[in-house]
């Protein structure tokens, strides 16, 4: 076998050659895991030493998380959850000693094999997997390779088991080429090389047993980060009084086993960072080899840890007590196949349990029932996802029962947690530290920990990263405490195991990506759906409900709700109760617009629409303004006009609606009397004397067969007569997938694309600091309230429905329309709503605008990469 030499930290390491694998539509997957790695000891999180330079750069060129968490800070529970997507409360693996109790229906390996993947484990297992479960198995542990084949491997095992079992504070006698990370990468690359001629994709779990104790590392890594160069710790043993009894019990155990721990700690930290650099160099060797062989783009890489390490926090080492960030937060980087480039961390709380469902989505497999993790694939690839779904995450700890304190009749030695006569040979995961039950939730800068006795801890991680100032129960933090308690309870209910499913009658519903957002929630912070900042008003004229149509003459025509000139309320132009008719603009290129003037006048052209409704004193809408205008008590305004060219009728039509005027609120249709878009216009027969539809926001849709439909407010639709003189049938209700509860929705219209009917509507989302919902609450005007007049879309194969669940297409872009330009590019109109969620970002409001759109994966969204 040919080898190539790759230099790592001045040492030559032999790397097997890899032939270019057959490219498939299923990516190869390389899962790179470390054991007991803290998340914050890296340059990308501000650590001052160059400990992980390669993964830092890899992260900034791909996607990384700074709020990624394990499910439990112990190896077996974490690894079993990673492979099944189920939390320890569901897998039943809540300690390192009951792996055999694992409970699941379908795991990652089963899904991969069903998709034709070859599978391999190279490194540490510590899960329920057996060699027979993989196509290739090369096991390693903290004491070296499982099956020793060479004299050097036997010597490594002897040294680690007999001399360095607890810790080794001198330069390790194990040479670099025999260190676990080096041998594991070499084994992994050798196996991958053998897959070169195979058509099937592969999955390899590259699992380093380091930087776990015994914290041994060889030169040059031993001397890379000397103790005197390490930054000072932010906590110490004196802070244990601020933590729970479990921390103090662990400290006593460590002192019994490591009598000189205080003096040894700087060297342990130095070795730990040296081990991280050794691993980083080997990750570089692994991934760079893929790049050299042209395999990187078709391979999905995941770099993460199973849990963390105190690494001196509170004067402790290893893990065991509590749910501190040093133990629960893990590094997580996704790179390679289809991963977007994002320099800064993803603003999402994620879990190691999310890995399995994410890989399912990446390879086109369904997420199995019983999986509790969520797919990260949309956010990893730049697609839309509900940010509220990832605003919090939980971590579990404990095997149950009562907490065991130091007053227990059993000793450390009797329990097996301490081996006398040997330094640093102790088990930090023991009866004392693992007994009882506790849970933590992270949300924003805050973290809450609760145990089964009702004891709580609340920390602001931004101000108190070492979690020393417990704010639980303080009046100043009661709101955030309540919010986190509600969130934690919701997570606990969510993580109740659904397996086994009901055997008959009941229908089990699950989200395709395992999201748990109530249908109708508003994702108003998703930048992908916000109006691009380069979008500016098309021209300076007051307008709402903007509508644009491309005519058969090659011109674009625009109309919308306008205000009567000089009609102002409280210093603002307004159209709510009074305006003078319909206006039209024309453009040849969507850049320059020419005003065509008033094309339908309320005074000259209107019939039943002309007379105003006059309100008497004491009525609901009396005296709407305070300007003393003589028209203050009068209602006569035309709203939401749409201009349509109906091909089957070879004529122009306008649909509009009246407010509460003398003829009553309702929609009407006007026909051009000249066949020209500028009219003049007259009422069609169906609404000659009154509204054709007794509500607002009417619209027209012409199907590909020439059939024309009227679409009305509150989800109504009816066929028009072939001659467009009126309705051919009584309006019927569209078959929609309603929100629960169904709120107020307006501005409906339909268009057809890609063989689907797209039902577009405008909806108010009412947002508070507690979350987003599409249900507008009456009278909410606090500083925590934000309204977003969103454009939502649902699809159907039939114009009457049933329509799919709605999705948010444009945040703040409601009551608009979609059209294609002469080149086939999609556009949406907008009017810069002053009450919308982005209103503070607008220089002016209530002006016509155009948003470039793209249609991708069956959904429309703003095109942030295209400008006019």
N, C-alpha and C positions, 0 to 999 in steps of 0.2 A: 504494500500500500504506500502511495506517495504521501509525503508529509511536507508541510511548509512551516517555516519558523516564524513565530510572532513574538516580539519583544514586549514583555510586561514588567515595568518597574526595573529595567535593567537585566532581567533574567530571560533567557531564551526558553520557550516552551514549544514542544512539538504539537502541531495541529493537523489532523487528518484532512486530506482534500475532500471536497464535496462536489459532485457533479450537479448540473442544473436539473432539478426535478421537473417532471412534467407539470405544466401549469394547469390548474383546475379552477372551477368556480367555487371550490371549497378551500379556504386558506389552510395552510399548515399552521399549527398552534404550538408555541413554545411557552410553557408556563414556568417561570423562574421564581423560585421561592427561597427565602432565607428563613432561618429559625431564630427567633428572639431578637429581631432588629427594631430598634426605636425609629420612629418616623422623622424625628427632628434633627438627627445628626447628619445633615447633608447641606451642601451649599445652597440648594434651591430654597431651603427654609431658613437661611441666614446663619448656619453654623460656620464659624470663621476659618476652619481648617479644610483643606482639600481632600475630604474623606471619600466622596463618591462623585468624582468629576464626570465620569462617563455617563452614569445614570442621570445625573443632573442635566447634562446636555441632551440626552435622549428624551427626558421628560419635557424640556422646553421646546423640543421640536415636534412633540406629539401631544399626548394628554396625560396630565397627572393630577392627583387629588391630595389635598392637605387636610381633608376631613374624611379619610378612609379608616374604617375600624374593623377589628376582629369581632367575632361573635362572642368569644370568651378567651381570656388571656391564658390559655393552656393549649398545648400542641394538638392533642388528639381531638378535643371538641372542635377546635378551629378547622382542622384539616377535614374532618368528617363533614362539617358544615359546608366547606368549600366544594367538596365533591358532590354533595346532595342538594345544595341550595337551601338547606333547612337549618333552623337555629337549634342549639343544643336541647332546648325544651322539647323539640320535636324529634330530633335524632335519638334522644335518650343518652347520648354520649356527653356526660357532664363532668367527667374526670378522665385522666389518662389511663385509668384502670378498668374502664367498662366499655372498651371499644366493641366487644362482642355483642353489646346490647343495641347496636346501631339499628335504626328503623327508618326505612324509606321504601319507595316503590320503584323509582327509576333514577339512576345516578348519571353523572357525566360520562362515565365509561360506556354505559349502555347506549347513550345517545350517539356518542362518537362512533362506536362500532356499527350501529345501525346506518350511519352515514358513510360507512366504508373506510373509516380511518384506521391506520396502523397506530398502535399505542405503545408507549414506553415510559418506564420510571427509571430515572438515573439519579440516585441520591437517597435522602431520608424519606421514609414512608410515614410511619407513626399514624396510620389510619387503618381502616378495616380492609383495605386492599390486600390481595395475595398475589404472588408471582403469576399464578394461572390467569389472573384478570388482565394481564398485559401481554402484548406480543413480545416485549423485551423487558427484562428486569435486571437492573444492576444496583443492588441495595448498598447504602452507606449509612453509618450511624455516627454517634459522637465518639465512637471508639474505632473508627476506620471502616474499611470495606467489609461487608457481611461475609463474603466468600473470599478468603485470602488466597491469592494464586501465586504470589511472589514472596520472596524472602523479605523484601522491603515492606510489603503490606503486612506481613506478620510482625515485623519489628515495630511498625507504626501502631498496630493494635496493642502490642505489649506495652509500649510506652504510654499510650493514652489510658489504658485500663489500669496499669499498675503504678505508674509514676505521676501522671498528670490527671488522674481521675477527677479531682476536685478543681484544681487550678494550677497553672504553671506560669510563674512570673518572670522566668528567665527566657532568653531567646530559645525558641523551640528547636530541638535537634532534628525534627522532621523536615527534610529539605523541601523546597518549594514544589518540585515536581511530584512529591508524594503527599502534599497537602490535599485534603478532601476537595476543595473547590477546583483545583487544577485537574485532578483525576476525573472528577465528575464531568467537567466540560469536555475533556478528551473523550470519555466514554460516550457522552451524548453525541458529539460530532461524528464519532466513528459509526454509531448506529444510524444517524441521519444519512451518512455517506452510503450506507448499504441500501437505503430506500431510493437511491438515485434513479434506478431504472423502473421503479414502480409507478403505476398510474394513480394509485391511491394517495390521498393526502395523509399527513401524519400528525400525531400529537405526542409531545415529549414533555414530561414533568421533570424539570431540572431542579432538584431539591437539595440545597446546601444545608448541612447540619449546623453551620455556623451563622452568626457570631455567638452562638450558645456557649455557655461554660463547657469545658474548663478554660476558656479564654486563652488558648495557646496560639502563638503565631511566630513564624520564623522571620529571619532577616530577608529582605530589607524592611519589611513591614513593621517589625518589632521596634525599630528606631525611627520610624517616620513621624510619629506624633508623640514625642516625649512628654511625660507627665507635666513638666513645668510649662509646656506650651498649650496645654488644654485650658479652655475657659473655666472660670470658677463655677461651681454648682450653685444653684439658686435656693437649695434647701439642704438640711442636714439632720442629724439625729436629734438635735434639739427641737426640731419641728414635729417630732412624732407625737408630742403631747396634743397636737392639733388634729391628729388622725385617729382612726378607730383602734380598738384593742388588737385587732388582727395584725396591724403594722408592728405594734410593740412586741407581740408574740414572735413574729418573724424576725425582728431584730434580735431578740433573745436567742432564738435558734441559730441565727448566723453567728452571733458572738461565741456561742458554745463550740461551733464547728470551725470558725475562723478567728482565733484569738487575737490576731493582729490585723483585723480587717481595716481599721481606720488608716493604718499606715500602708496597707496593701492596695487600698482603693484607687489611688492615683495610677498605679501600674496596671491595675485591672482595666481602668478606663482607657489607658493608653493602648493596651493589647486589643481591647474591643474595637477602637477606631482603626487600628492596624488591620484587624480581621475584615472590617468593612471595606478597606481599600483593596485588600487582596481579592475579596469577592467582586468588587467593582471592576477590577482589571480582568477578571475571568468572564464577567458578563460582557465586557468589551470584546474579549477574544471570541466569545460565542457569537455575538450579534454581528461583529465585523466580518467574520467568516461567511455568514449568510449573505452579507452585502457583496463580498468579493465574488461569490459564486452566483450572483444574480437571483438570490432566493428571498431577499428581504421584503420586497413589495408584495409577495404572495404569502407572507408569513405573518401571523398575528402574535406579537410578543406581549406577555404580561409579567411585570416585575412586582412582587409584593412579599410580605412576611406573614407568618401565622400569628404573631403577637410581638410585644415589645419586651423591654428590659429596663429595670430601674437605672442601671448604669450609674449608680451613685446617688440617685434621687433619694432624699430622706436618709442618706447614709446606708442604703440597702443595695444589694445586687440581685440579679436574676429576676424573679417575679414572685407572685403568690398572693399577697394581701391587697385587697381593694381593687378599684377600677380607675386608677390614675391614668392620665394621658400617656405616661411613659410606657404603660403596659398595653393599653387598649388601642391606641392609634397606631396605624401601620403605614408604611410606604406603599403606594400603588401607582404604577405607571403602565399605560397602554401604548403600544407603538406598532408601526408596520402597516399591515393590510387595512386600507381604507380609513385609518385613524387620521383625524384632522390635526393640524398644527396649531398649538395653543401654548404660548410662552408662560402664561400665568396659570395658577391652579384652577381647576374646575370648581365652581361654587356649588358643590353638592355634597351631602352627607351620604356616604356609600359604605357598603359592608363587604367583607370577604365572601359572604353568602350570595352576593350579586354576581360572582364570577360565573357560576354554572349557567344561570339563565341568560347572561350576556353572550356566552359562547354559543348557546342554542340559537339565539337570534342571528349571530354572525355567520353560522353555517346553514341557516335556513331550516332549522328544526323547531318544532313546537316545544314550549316549556312544559315539562311534565306536571301533572297534577301532584300536589303535595309540596312542590317547590315554593319557598317563601321569599327568596331573593328576587330582585327586580332586574330587568334587562337595562344595562347601561348603553347598549349599542346605539340608540338614537343620538344621545349626547356625545358619544365618542366619534361619531361620523358626521356631526354637524347638523343633524336633523332635529325637528321639533320634539320637545318632551315637556311634560308638566313639571315645572320647577318645584311646585309645592310638594310633589311626591318625594323629593330629595332634600327637603328642608330639615329633616331630622333623622336620626338613626339611634338604635339601642344596642347595648351590650349586656350579656347575661353573665352571672357568676354564681357558683354554689351548687352542691349536690342535694341540698335540702336538709330537713330536720332542724334541730336547734343549733345555734352557734355553740361551738365548743371552746371554752375559755381555759386559761391556765390553771383554773381550779379543778380541772379534770383529773381523775385518778390515774390516767395513763401518762407516761413520760415520753419525751421525744424518742428516746432509744427504744422503748417498748413498741411504740407505734411504727417504727421503721423510718422516721424522718431524720434520724441522726445516727451516723456510724462513728462510734468512739474510736479514738486512736488514729484517725485519719483527718488531715486538715481539709476543710472545704468539701467534705463528703456529706451533704445533707440534701433533703428533698424539700424545696420551698413549697411544693404543692402537696399539702398534708391535711390531716384531719382538722387542724386549727384554722388554717387559712382558707380552706375550701368548704367548710361546713356552713349550713344556713343557706340563705338565698338573698341575692341582691340584684338590682337592675340599674342601669344608667341610661340617660338619654342626652344626646348632644343636639343642640339647635342654635344656630348662629354662634354668638360668642359665649353662650351659656351651656351649663352642664348640670344635670340633676342626678343624684344617686339616691336610691331608696332601698331599704332592706325590709325583710318580712316583719320586723318589729315596728315599722313605721318611722324609723330613724332616717332623717334626710340630710343630704349635703347638697348645697347649691353654690356654684362657683361661676364667676365671670372670668373666662379663660384669657380674655384679652388683657385684663388688668391683673390677673392672678394665675399665671400659667402653671405654677406648682401646686395649685389647689390647697392653699393654706388658710384662706379667709372664708370660712363657711357662712354664707348669708341666709341659710335656711331658717325660716321663721321670722326674719326681720321685716318690719313694716315697709321699708323702702323697696323691698324686692317681692312683695306679695303678688303683684300682677304677673311677673315673669315666672314665679314659682307655681302659680295656678296654671298658667299656660303650659308649663313643662309637665306638670302632674297630669293634665288632661291628655297631652301628647303621649306620655308614657303609658297611660291606661289604654289609649287607642292602639298603641303598638302591642300591648299585652293581649288585647282581644284579637288583633290581626294575626298574631303568631300562635293562636290556638291551632293545633294540628287538625287539618280537615280530613286526614286519613284515619280510618277508611271512609270513603265517600258513602253516602246513603245508598243502599243496595237497590232500592226501587222508589218509584213515584217522584221523589224530590229531584229537581233539576239544579245541578251545581253550576254556578256561573263564575268564570275567572277571566281576568283581563289578559289579552294576548301577550302583553309584556310584563304581566304581574304587577302593574300599577294598582294602587288602591285609592284612587281619587274618585270621589263621588261624581257621577256624570253631571256636568253642568258647572264644574269648578272653572275658574278663570285663571289662565296662565298669563297674567298681564305683564310679568317681568321678562318673558322670553324675548331677548333682543332680536332674534330671528324674525319675529312676527311684528315687530314695531315698525312704524313708518320710517323709512330711511331718512337720515338727516339731510341728504342732498335734495330731497323733494321740497320744492318751493311752490308758492301760488302761481298758477298759470297766468293770472293777471289780477289787478287790484280792483275787485268789485265784490261787494258783500253778497255771499251766497252760501246756502246750505243745500244738502241733498243733491250734490252734483251728479249730472248724468251726461254721458257722451255716447254718441252713435256714429259709426262710419257709414256715410250714405253711398248710394250707387254712383254718384257723381264724383267720388274720390275725395270729398271733403268730410271733415269731422264736425259734428254739430253738438253743441253743449247747451244745456239748460239747467235750471235748479231753482230752489226756493229763494226768492229775492225780497228785498225790503223796499217799501215806497221811499223815494228820495226824500231826504231830510226828516224822515220819521225816526225819532230817537226816544229811548226810554232810559231814564236815570244815567244819561251820558252815553248810552250804548245804542247802536243801530239794532233794530229788532223787526221781526216779521211775524211775530206770534199772532197778533190779532188784526193786523191791517196791512195790505199791500195792494198794488195796482194792476197786477197781471203777470204775464209770462214773457220772459226775455230769451233771446237766442244769440249765440256766438258761433262763428265758423272758423275753421283752421284747415290749412292744407298739409301741415306737418306736425301738429301737436305742440308747436313752439310759439307761433304767432297767431293770436286770436283776434278776429275782427267782429265787433259788435254789430248785430243785425237789428237791434232795438227791440221795442215792445211789439210782440207779434200777436198777442191776444190781450185785449184790454178789458178790465173789469167794467169800466164805464161804457165802452163802445161796443164790445163784442159779447159780453156775458148776458145771459137771460136770467134763469132762475138763480144763477150764482151771484147776481149783481147786488141784490138788496142786503144790507147788513142786518145782523142781529143786534138789537139794542138792549143792554142789560139795565135793569132797574136797581136802584139802591137796595142793598141788602142781598142781592143775588150773588151766587158763587163767584162769578168772574167780574163783577162790577169794580170799576176803578182799578184796573190792573196796573196802571202806571201812576206816577206822581208828578208828571210834568204839567198838568193842567191843560193838556191838549183836549180840544173839543171832541176828539174821536175816542177818548179814553174808555167810554162805555160801549163802543161799537166793535163788533167782530165781523170782519170780512177779509179773509186772507186765503190765497190759493197756495197749496203746499205740494212739495215733492213731485214736480212735473217730470215726466219722462218723454223723450221724443223717439219715436220708432219709425223705421221704414219697413212696411209690411210687403214683402215681395209678392205674395199671392194676390194682394189688392193693388199693387203698383202705386202705392200712395203713402203719404206721411200721416202719422197719427200722434197725438199727444194724450197721455194719461196724466191726470192730476187729481187733487182732492181739495175739498173745502173744509175749513174749520167749522165751528159752531155758528154758521150763518143762518139766515132766515130760511133757506131751503133745507137746512139740516146738514149735519156732517156726512160726508160721503165722497166717493170717487166718481169721476166722469171721464169720458173719452171724447176727444175732439178730432175731426177729420179735416185735412187740408182741402180747401175749395179749389185750389189751383194745381195740386199735385207737386207743389214746391214746399220745401221745409219751412219757409218763412210765412206760409199761409196766404191769405187769411184762413182762419179755422172756424168751424161750426160744430155744434153738438151732433153726435150721431143720434139716430132715432131712439136708441135704447135709453138715452138719458136726456132726451129733448126737454123734459119738464122737471126732472128730478134726478138725483144721483142713481147711477146704474148699480152701485154697490154701497151699502149703508155704513161704510167705514173708510178710514184713511189709507193712503199708500198703495193704491192700485197699480198694477203693472201688466204688460203684455209680453207674451212669449210665442214666437212662431217656430213650430217644429220643422224638421227637415222635409216632411211631407206636405207642408203648407198649412197645416192646421194651426189655428191661432187660439191661444188660451188667455183668459183673464186671470190674473193672480191677485188675490186680495188679502188685506190685513187679517190676522188671526187664523192664518193657515187655510184659506179657501182657494178653490180653483174651479173654473168653468170654461167650457169651450165657447168660442165666439161663433156667430153665424158666418158662413162663407163670405157674405158680402160686407162683413164687419158692421152690421147695423145694430147688433145687440148680442146678448147672451143666447146661446143655443140650448142651454140646460141650466137647471138650478145649481148654484154653487155647491160644491161638495168639499168635504174636509180632506186635506192632504194627509196621507199616512206617514206620520213622522215618528222618529224615536225621540220622545219628549224628555226634557230634563225632569228631575224629580227633586223639588216641585218645579212645575213649569212656570217661568216668570213672564214678564211682559216682553214681547218681541215685535218688531215692526220692520217696515221697509223691505218686504219680500220681493224677490224676482227670481226667474229661472233662466238658465241658458244651458246649452248642450255642448259637450266636448268629450272626445275620446269615447263616444258611445254611451256616455252617462248624462243623466239630467242632474244639474247642479242647482240646488235650492239655496239661495243666498239671502240672509236676513241680518238685521241689525239688532244688537242686544246690549242692554246696560249691564255691566258687571259692577257690583258693589263690593268694594274692598275695604277691609279694616285691618288693623295690626294683627288680628287673630287669623287672618287668612282671606282667601278670595272665594266669592260665590257669585253666581249669576242671578241670584235672587235679590232684587233691589228692595231695601228696607225703607219703609216710610219715615221721613223726617230725620234721617241720619245726616248730620252736618258737622261732625267733630273733625278735628285735625287729622285723625287717623283714617278718614274716609277718602277714597279716591274712586272716581267713576271712570270707566273706560268703555266707550261706545264702540264695541267690537263688531267686526264683520265675521259672521259664522257661516259655515257651508255644510250641507249634507248632500249625499249622492243617492241616486236610484237608477234602476234599469227601466222604470216606467214613470211617465210624467206625474201620475197620481201617487206614486210611491209603491212600496214602503221605502222611505229614505233612511240612510244609515245614521249612526250617531253623528252629531255635529262636531266640527272642529273649528278652532279659532284660526282664521286666515290672516286678519289684519287687526292688530290691537289699536284701538282708537280710530279705525277706518270704517265705521259702520255707516249705513244708509248710503250706499254707493252703487256702482255697477261695474261689470267686467266687459271688456271688448278687446278684439284683436286689431292691431294696426295693419297697414297695407302689406307689411312684410311677415305677418303672422305672429308677431310678438304680442304678448298679453299685457294689458294695462287694467288698473282699477282706478276709479275716481275717488276723491275724498274731499272734505270741506273743512279740515282743521277745526274740529269741534272744540269750542272753548271749555267745555265741561269734561273733555276726554282726559285720559290718564297722562298724555304727553303734552297737555295744553301749556304747561309752564315752559316747555321747550320751544313753543311757537313764537315767532316775532309778531305775527298777526293771526287772527282766527277768522272763521267764517269766510274763507276764500276758496275758490275752486283749485283743485290740484290733481295731479296724476301720479300714480305709483306704478313703476315697472314690476311685473309679476312673473313668476315662473311656476310651471306645473311639474311637480316632481313627486314620484311615488304616490300618485293618485291624489295629491293635495296641491292647492295653490298657496303661495306665500310670497311676500315681497322679495324682489330681486335686489339685493344690496350691492351687487356688482355691476349693475347696468344703470347708466344715466342717459337721459335724452340726448 
